[in-house]
Amino acid sequence: MIRPILVRALPNYRIYLEFSDGAKGEVDLSDLAGHSVFDDWNDTAFFQQVYIGEHREVKWSNDIELCPDSLYLKLTGKTPEELFPKLRREQPHA
């Protein structure tokens, strides 16, 4: 299982991530900012408090957490089937 090993807040609602397989880089989260629970990110000090939770999640509080797998897909550009090969299904024959 690929795990996030480092997360750091960057300006403009971006985070820097490193994963256990060596993938690393920036993920832009600005599309989430200002929507619903993500209003809390308007406080720069709050956004800076990002950390990795005990279940691999990237979180800011008990109310705001993001799935590490979705962040990995966004970072690497891989498809869910590439990350989870069991999702590939053989097409039924007609």
C-alpha positions in Angstrom: 0.0 0.0 0.0 1.4 3.4 -1.0 1.4 5.8 1.9 2.0 9.5 2.2 5.2 10.1 4.2 5.4 13.9 4.1 3.0 16.7 3.7 3.7 20.4 3.8 1.4 23.4 3.1 2.4 25.8 0.4 0.9 29.2 -0.7 -2.3 29.4 -2.7 -4.0 26.3 -1.4 -1.3 23.9 -2.6 0.4 21.1 -0.7 3.7 19.3 -1.2 3.5 15.6 -0.8 5.9 12.7 -0.7 4.7 9.1 -1.0 6.4 5.8 0.1 7.0 4.8 -3.6 9.1 7.9 -4.2 6.3 10.0 -5.9 6.5 13.6 -4.8 5.4 17.0 -5.9 2.7 19.7 -5.5 -1.0 19.2 -5.5 -3.3 22.2 -6.1 -6.3 22.2 -3.9 -7.6 25.7 -4.8 -10.7 24.2 -6.5 -11.9 23.1 -3.0 -11.0 26.3 -1.1 -14.0 28.4 0.0 -16.5 25.6 -0.4 -18.4 24.2 2.6 -16.0 22.9 5.3 -13.1 24.2 3.2 -14.0 27.7 4.2 -11.6 27.1 7.2 -8.7 27.2 4.7 -9.3 31.0 4.3 -7.3 31.2 7.6 -3.8 30.8 6.4 -2.6 29.6 9.8 -5.2 26.9 9.7 -4.2 25.7 6.2 -0.6 25.5 7.4 -1.6 22.9 10.1 -1.9 20.1 7.5 -0.6 16.7 8.7 -0.9 12.9 8.0 -3.4 11.2 10.2 -3.1 7.7 11.7 -5.1 6.1 8.8 -2.9 7.7 6.0 -5.4 10.6 5.5 -4.1 14.1 4.8 -5.9 16.2 7.4 -6.3 19.6 8.9 -8.9 18.8 11.6 -11.5 16.2 12.4 -13.8 17.9 9.9 -11.3 18.2 7.0 -9.4 15.3 5.6 -8.6 14.1 2.1 -8.1 10.6 0.8 -4.4 9.9 0.2 -5.2 7.7 -2.8 -7.1 10.5 -4.5 -4.2 12.9 -3.8 -1.8 10.3 -5.2 -3.9 10.0 -8.4 -4.0 13.8 -8.8 -0.2 14.1 -8.2 0.9 11.3 -10.5 -1.9 11.5 -13.2 -2.4 7.7 -12.9 -5.8 6.2 -13.3 -7.6 4.3 -10.4 -7.0 1.1 -12.4 -3.3 1.7 -12.4 -3.2 2.2 -8.7 -5.7 -0.6 -8.0 -5.2 -3.3 -10.6 -8.1 -5.4 -9.2 -10.4 -2.7 -10.6 -9.7 -3.9 -14.1 -12.4 -6.2 -15.1 -12.5 -8.5 -18.0 -15.3 -7.4 -20.3 -18.1 -10.0 -20.6 -18.3 -11.7 -24.0 -21.5 -11.0 -26.0 
